[in-house]
Amino acid sequence: MKKDLLSIDDLTRDEIYRVLDTAEAMREIGERPIKKVPTLRGKTVVNLFYEPSTRTRTSFEIAEKRLSADTLNIAVAASSVLKGETLADTAMNIEAMAPDMIVLRHASSGAGHLLGRICKSRVINAGDGMHEHPTQALLDAFTIRRHKQAIEGLKVAIVGDLLHSRVLRSNVLLLTKLGAQVWVSGPPTLVPPGIERLGVRVSTSVDEAVADADVIMMLRIQQERMQGAFFPSLREYFHVFGMTEARVRRARPDVIIMHPGPMNRGVEIAGEVADGPYSVILEQVANGVSVRMAVLYLLAGGVEEMN
């Protein structure tokens, strides 16, 4: 692997499969009575989160602790950023303390690439603006593969706020690279111009997008990133684009329902679908720990024995 993980584009097909295979071994560690191995003992990982996060930040921290790394969580709300310090200056000051890795979440697209250029530490992009979220796509692929055995040839429907979603971009890059047939659906106002160039089928009809789908991935309506009226109302959105039990029945009988979280129940997904028998949403959260353990392990060199 390269020095940093900033984008799914950084990974070849073989490297993606290496992460997924390594995550299988890491998952076994999570099933032990003592969920800890000495693999990253002596390594220091800084979690630098400029945006709120529950699942990603927690799973990175658990992953680091299970690998015996020393972790430092920087609460940006209580840091010198409030005094006007730039991201570059913050990174250079952290770099001066010689951490081994920096896990960054930032509201600006490309923030991880900035750190990657100026830091000797390995940088993992934990979500940058509306650009990418590579570890989310990896954990989604891991979850799909555990249920479907293979990704090539699957029909995957991704539905929701396509325009503002970094999860969409990373998943499209990964799933098309592994041979899935990806359909995307959402209101015309929330479909990124030219997204077809990434090799996906676009439909403004959810019913068409989910027909015979093996996987349905719902995306959150990101109201915090919307600077305008993209649809009439949340109620109208749910009526036209929300994932209901009736729409799920249009997919394959063994379909799995995914969501990166946090969910807006009754907006993009009905509660009975989120909690239903085909939902793997909580599995995604659990698998996030295994996949992030694999990424940390491989970026650190992947040479220590896991015992």
C-alpha positions in Angstrom: 0.0 0.0 0.0 1.0 3.6 -0.4 2.1 5.8 2.5 -1.4 7.1 3.0 -5.0 6.0 2.5 -6.8 9.1 1.1 -9.0 7.8 -1.6 -10.2 4.4 -3.0 -8.2 5.5 -6.1 -5.1 4.9 -4.0 -5.9 1.1 -3.9 -5.6 -1.5 -6.7 -8.1 -4.4 -6.9 -5.5 -6.6 -5.2 -4.9 -4.1 -2.4 -8.7 -3.9 -1.8 -8.9 -7.6 -1.5 -5.9 -7.7 0.8 -7.6 -5.3 3.1 -10.8 -7.4 3.1 -8.9 -10.6 3.7 -6.9 -9.0 6.5 -10.1 -7.8 8.0 -11.4 -11.4 8.3 -8.4 -12.2 10.5 -9.0 -9.0 12.5 -12.7 -9.9 13.0 -11.6 -13.1 14.7 -9.6 -11.0 17.3 -12.9 -9.3 18.1 -14.4 -12.6 19.0 -11.8 -13.5 21.6 -12.3 -13.2 25.3 -9.4 -10.7 25.4 -9.7 -8.6 22.3 -6.2 -7.3 22.1 -3.0 -8.2 20.2 0.4 -6.5 20.4 0.6 -5.7 16.7 1.0 -1.9 16.9 2.6 -1.7 20.3 4.9 1.3 20.4 3.0 3.1 17.6 1.2 6.4 18.2 -2.0 7.2 16.3 -3.5 10.7 16.5 -7.3 11.0 15.8 -7.9 14.5 14.5 -11.6 15.0 13.9 -12.8 18.5 12.8 -16.4 17.2 12.3 -18.8 15.4 14.7 -18.6 11.6 14.4 -19.9 8.7 16.4 -19.3 5.5 14.4 -16.1 6.4 12.6 -14.2 8.0 15.5 -15.3 5.3 18.0 -14.4 2.4 15.6 -11.0 3.9 14.8 -10.3 4.3 18.5 -11.4 0.7 19.3 -9.4 -0.6 16.3 -6.3 1.2 17.6 -6.7 0.0 21.1 -7.2 -3.6 20.0 -3.9 -3.4 18.1 -2.2 -2.0 21.3 -1.4 1.4 19.7 -1.1 4.5 21.8 -3.9 6.8 20.8 -4.5 10.5 21.2 -7.8 12.1 20.5 -7.7 15.8 19.7 -11.0 17.6 20.4 -10.9 20.4 17.9 -13.6 22.3 19.8 -11.1 22.6 22.6 -7.9 23.1 20.5 -6.0 26.0 19.1 -8.1 25.8 16.0 -10.6 28.1 17.8 -7.7 30.6 18.2 -7.3 30.7 14.4 -4.7 28.1 13.8 -4.8 26.6 10.3 -5.0 22.9 9.5 -1.5 22.9 8.1 -0.1 24.5 11.2 -2.0 22.1 13.5 -0.7 19.2 11.4 2.9 20.5 11.5 2.8 20.9 15.3 1.4 17.4 15.7 4.0 16.1 13.3 6.7 17.6 15.5 5.7 15.2 18.2 6.5 12.3 15.8 3.2 10.3 15.7 3.2 7.3 13.4 -0.3 7.9 11.9 -2.9 10.6 11.8 -6.6 9.8 11.2 -8.3 12.9 9.9 -11.9 14.0 9.4 -12.4 17.4 8.0 -15.2 19.5 6.4 -13.0 20.5 3.5 -12.6 18.2 0.5 -8.9 17.5 -0.1 -7.8 18.1 3.6 -6.3 14.6 3.8 -4.2 15.2 0.6 -2.9 18.4 2.2 -1.8 16.5 5.3 -0.3 13.7 3.2 1.9 16.2 1.4 3.3 17.9 4.5 3.4 15.1 7.0 5.8 12.2 7.3 3.2 10.4 9.4 0.9 8.1 7.5 -2.5 9.8 7.0 -5.9 8.0 6.9 -8.8 10.0 5.4 -11.8 9.4 7.8 -14.0 11.6 5.6 -13.2 14.9 3.9 -16.0 17.2 3.0 -18.1 15.9 0.1 -15.0 14.1 -1.4 -14.4 10.6 0.0 -14.7 8.3 2.9 -12.5 5.3 1.9 -12.7 3.2 5.0 -16.5 3.3 4.9 -16.5 1.9 1.4 -14.1 -0.8 2.5 -16.3 -1.8 5.4 -19.3 -1.8 3.1 -17.5 -4.1 0.7 -16.5 -6.3 3.6 -20.1 -6.6 4.7 -21.4 -7.3 1.2 -18.8 -10.0 0.6 -19.7 -11.7 3.9 -23.3 -12.0 2.7 -22.8 -12.5 -1.0 -19.4 -14.3 -1.1 -18.4 -12.2 -4.1 -19.0 -8.6 -5.3 -18.4 -9.0 -9.0 -21.8 -9.1 -10.9 -24.0 -7.9 -8.1 -26.5 -5.2 -8.7 -26.0 -2.5 -6.0 -28.6 0.4 -5.8 -27.4 3.5 -3.9 -30.3 5.8 -3.1 -30.5 9.2 -1.5 -28.5 12.5 -1.3 -26.0 11.6 -4.0 -24.7 15.2 -4.4 -23.3 15.7 -0.9 -22.2 12.2 -0.1 -18.5 11.3 0.3 -19.7 7.7 1.0 -21.3 7.6 -2.5 -18.0 8.5 -4.2 -15.9 6.0 -2.4 -18.4 3.2 -2.8 -18.8 3.9 -6.6 -15.1 3.8 -7.1 -14.7 0.6 -5.1 -17.7 -1.3 -6.3 -17.2 -0.6 -10.0 -13.5 -1.5 -9.6 -14.6 -4.9 -8.2 -17.1 -5.5 -11.0 -20.4 -4.7 -9.5 -23.2 -3.1 -11.5 -24.0 0.1 -9.6 -27.3 2.1 -10.0 -27.8 5.4 -8.2 -31.1 7.2 -7.6 -32.2 10.4 -6.0 -34.0 13.6 -6.8 -32.6 15.3 -10.0 -31.4 18.2 -7.8 -29.3 15.8 -5.7 -27.6 13.9 -8.6 -24.1 15.1 -9.3 -23.6 16.3 -12.9 -21.6 13.8 -15.0 -21.8 11.0 -12.4 -22.4 8.5 -15.3 -18.7 9.0 -16.2 -17.9 6.9 -13.1 -19.6 3.9 -14.7 -22.9 4.0 -12.9 -26.5 3.9 -14.1 -28.6 6.8 -13.0 -32.4 6.7 -12.5 -34.7 9.2 -10.8 -37.1 6.3 -10.2 -36.2 4.4 -7.0 -38.5 1.5 -8.1 -36.4 1.1 -11.2 -33.1 1.4 -9.4 -33.9 -1.3 -6.7 -35.6 -3.8 -9.1 -33.8 -7.1 -8.7 -31.1 -5.4 -6.6 -28.8 -7.7 -4.5 -27.8 -4.7 -2.3 -29.7 -1.5 -1.4 -27.5 1.2 0.2 -29.4 4.2 1.6 -27.7 7.6 2.0 -28.6 10.2 4.6 -30.1 13.5 3.6 -27.3 15.9 4.6 -29.3 19.0 5.5 -26.2 20.5 7.1 -24.5 20.7 3.7 -27.5 22.0 1.8 -27.6 25.7 0.8 -31.0 25.8 -0.7 -34.2 23.9 -1.3 -33.4 20.6 -3.1 -36.8 19.1 -2.6 -40.2 20.4 -1.3 -40.3 18.7 2.1 -39.0 15.8 4.1 -42.4 14.2 4.0 -42.5 14.5 0.2 -39.0 13.1 -0.1 -39.9 10.0 1.9 -43.0 9.5 -0.2 -41.0 9.6 -3.5 -37.5 8.3 -2.5 -37.8 6.7 1.0 -37.0 3.0 1.4 -40.3 1.3 2.4 -41.1 -2.4 2.7 -43.0 -2.2 -0.6 -39.9 -1.0 -2.4 -37.7 -3.6 -0.7 -40.0 -6.3 -2.2 -39.0 -5.1 -5.7 -35.4 -6.3 -5.0 -34.1 -9.8 -4.9 -35.5 -12.1 -2.1 -32.1 -12.2 -0.4 -31.4 -8.4 -0.7 -29.4 -6.7 2.1 -30.2 -3.2 3.2 -27.3 -0.9 4.2 -26.9 2.6 5.6 -23.7 4.3 6.7 -25.5 6.2 9.4 -26.7 8.3 11.1 -30.1 7.4 9.9 -33.1 9.7 9.5 -35.9 7.3 10.2 -39.0 8.2 8.2 -37.0 10.4 5.8 -34.7 8.1 3.8 -35.7 4.8 5.4 -38.7 3.4 7.2 -38.2 2.2 10.7 -39.5 -1.3 9.9 -36.9 -1.5 7.0 -34.0 -0.3 9.2 -34.9 -2.9 11.8 -36.1 -5.6 9.4 -34.7 -9.0 8.6 -32.7 -7.8 5.6 -31.0 -4.9 7.4 -27.2 -5.3 8.0 -26.8 -1.7 9.3 -25.5 -2.8 12.7 -23.2 -5.4 11.1 -21.7 -2.5 9.1 -20.8 -0.8 12.4 -19.3 -4.0 13.8 -17.3 -4.6 10.6 -16.0 -1.1 10.7 -13.7 -2.0 13.6 -12.3 -5.1 11.8 -11.7 -3.2 8.5 -10.1 -0.2 10.3 -7.8 -2.6 12.2 -6.8 -4.1 8.8 -6.0 -0.6 7.4 -4.0 0.4 10.4 -2.1 -2.9 10.4 -1.3 -2.8 6.6 -0.3 0.9 6.6 2.0 0.2 9.6 3.8 -2.4 7.5 1.7 -5.5 8.2 4.7 -7.5 9.3 4.0 -8.3 13.0 2.3 -11.6 13.9 -1.2 -11.4 15.2 -1.1 -13.6 18.2 
